[in-house]
């Protein structure tokens, strides 16, 4: 038996042996990396909540305290050399920025609750919800909010907007509203073109938030694009229905990049 094992080892090429060692090393390294990442996530959360992280392994391992001269910053001392830079980076984050990171989770939770409400109200085929890191976009098709050719909110539309008003309670959230139409022309005394119709609808949504829920007008912007920013090519009734919409964007960080704020494509919708 011993001789067979010896012969088997001699038959192994250097490449086979080296490959086995490399695989074992990578497994150990990946486990260590995962543990380190978990540690820093826990540490960042504790700092955000102003919890003394010394309980992790005793006060001799890590000491955290708030500087009296700067209440918005947390300093961490006596950390192992290999983690000192990362811990310092986390510890010096301003309290305002940490609160902003916590609000990201809150805005996403509200976005999810709105999505659940739409499913319960059987409106999910007519209202799209897109949730990103810094923004929640609600896109109702026009019939949910307005009658055809009108810019007066329907009762069903007000009920939906009342649920969306939860976003207004989040600190510093900005609201950007845009109206859109299909390419079929409209020519009435009040709406000479789709520009006027789309602008009036965006303004009606904005006025509802301001007048019915006491939101500050300085947090809002409203614009009408008419038929000039379609999401479909207007070749079918379903495509035209997707283009007749109002986009309501609740933005937590106004200086976020376009990539962070870019909404996902609208899914297909049911049309009567």
C-alpha positions, -999 to 999 in steps of 0.1 A, spaced: 0 0 0 28 25 10 46 17 -23 14 24 -43 10 58 -27 47 66 -33 43 57 -70 12 79 -72 30 109 -58 59 104 -82 35 103 -112 21 137 -103 35 165 -124 47 197 -109 18 215 -125 -7 192 -108 9 198 -74 11 236 -78 -25 237 -89 -37 220 -58 -16 244 -36 -30 274 -55 -66 263 -50 -61 257 -13 -45 292 -9 -73 309 -27 -100 292 -6 -82 304 26 -78 339 12 -114 342 1 -126 331 36 -103 358 52 -115 385 28 -152 377 35 -145 379 73 -127 412 69 -155 426 48 -181 415 73 -161 431 101 -159 465 84 -197 465 75 -205 458 112 -180 485 123 -195 511 99 -230 504 111 -220 507 147 -203 540 140 -234 553 121 -255 544 151 -229 558 176 -224 525 193 -190 520 210 -173 492 191 -150 483 219 -173 455 229 -162 435 199 -131 422 216 -126 442 248 -115 478 253 -78 470 249 -85 460 212 -103 491 200 -114 523 217 -140 546 202 -150 579 215 -167 611 203 -145 642 201 -159 669 224 -147 697 201 -163 681 170 -196 664 178 -201 654 141 -170 632 140 -159 599 157 -123 590 163 -109 555 167 -75 547 183 -54 517 193 -63 495 163 -41 469 146 -17 484 120 -32 463 91 -67 479 97 -57 513 109 -62 532 77 -96 517 69 -109 522 104 -97 559 104 -116 564 71 -148 551 86 -143 569 118 -139 604 102 -171 603 82 -192 633 92 -224 624 111 -245 642 85 -231 618 58 -238 588 80 -274 600 85 -277 603 48 -266 567 43 -292 556 68 -319 576 49 -310 556 17 -324 525 34 -355 544 45 -363 557 11 -359 522 -4 -382 508 23 -409 533 15 -404 525 -22 -409 489 -15 -441 496 6 -455 517 -24 -447 488 -47 -466 464 -23 -496 489 -22 -498 489 -60 -499 451 -61 -527 450 -35 -546 478 -54 -541 459 -87 -524 489 -102 -490 473 -108 -498 469 -145 -504 506 -148 -477 521 -124 -440 512 -126 -417 516 -95 -380 518 -100 -358 519 -68 -321 528 -70 -295 538 -44 -304 575 -43 -338 577 -60 -372 562 -63 -391 568 -95 -429 563 -97 -443 562 -133 -481 561 -135 -497 559 -169 -519 589 -176 -553 572 -171 -544 564 -135 -542 601 -127 -562 619 -153 -591 614 -177 -583 615 -214 -574 650 -225 -577 664 -190 -553 678 -164 -576 675 -133 -566 647 -109 -590 618 -105 -600 604 -71 -579 573 -78 -549 594 -87 -552 614 -55 -553 581 -35 -520 570 -51 -503 604 -46 -514 603 -9 -493 572 -5 -464 588 -23 -465 617 1 -446 595 26 -415 604 7 -419 640 16 -412 632 52 -376 622 44 -351 650 51 -341 670 20 -357 647 -5 -363 665 -38 -392 658 -62 -389 661 -99 -421 657 -119 -423 654 -157 -454 650 -180 -453 630 -212 -478 623 -240 -480 601 -271 -476 617 -306 -513 621 -314 -520 659 -317 -544 677 -294 -559 711 -301 -583 726 -276 -588 760 -262 -570 751 -230 -544 728 -245 -533 740 -280 -507 712 -281 -493 683 -261 -468 706 -245 -495 724 -226 -512 692 -217 -481 675 -203 -470 707 -185 -505 711 -169 -505 675 -157 -470 677 -141 -480 710 -124 -513 694 -111 -493 667 -94 -469 692 -79 -497 714 -66 -513 684 -50 -482 676 -29 -478 713 -20 -514 722 -13 -527 690 2 -497 678 21 -479 710 29 -447 703 11 -423 731 5 -425 744 -31 -387 748 -31 -382 711 -32 -402 706 -65 -396 710 -102 -422 703 -129 -418 702 -166 -438 690 -197 -421 672 -225 -451 666 -247 -444 636 -271 -407 643 -274 -393 618 -248 -411 586 -257 -403 552 -241 -420 534 -270 -423 542 -307 -461 550 -308 -467 523 -334 -494 504 -314 -520 513 -288 -499 496 -261 -469 517 -270 -489 549 -270 -503 540 -236 -467 537 -222 -458 571 -236 -488 588 -219 -473 590 -184 -462 612 -155 -428 605 -140 -424 613 -103 -389 611 -90 -380 613 -53 -343 621 -51 -324 617 -19 -291 630 -33 -294 656 -60 -257 655 -69 -257 618 -77 -243 608 -111 -266 600 -140 -257 563 -137 -269 563 -101 -302 580 -110 -309 563 -143 -342 544 -141 -346 509 -155 -367 504 -187 -404 503 -182 -419 468 -183 -448 459 -206 -482 471 -193 -518 459 -197 -540 481 -218 -578 481 -218 
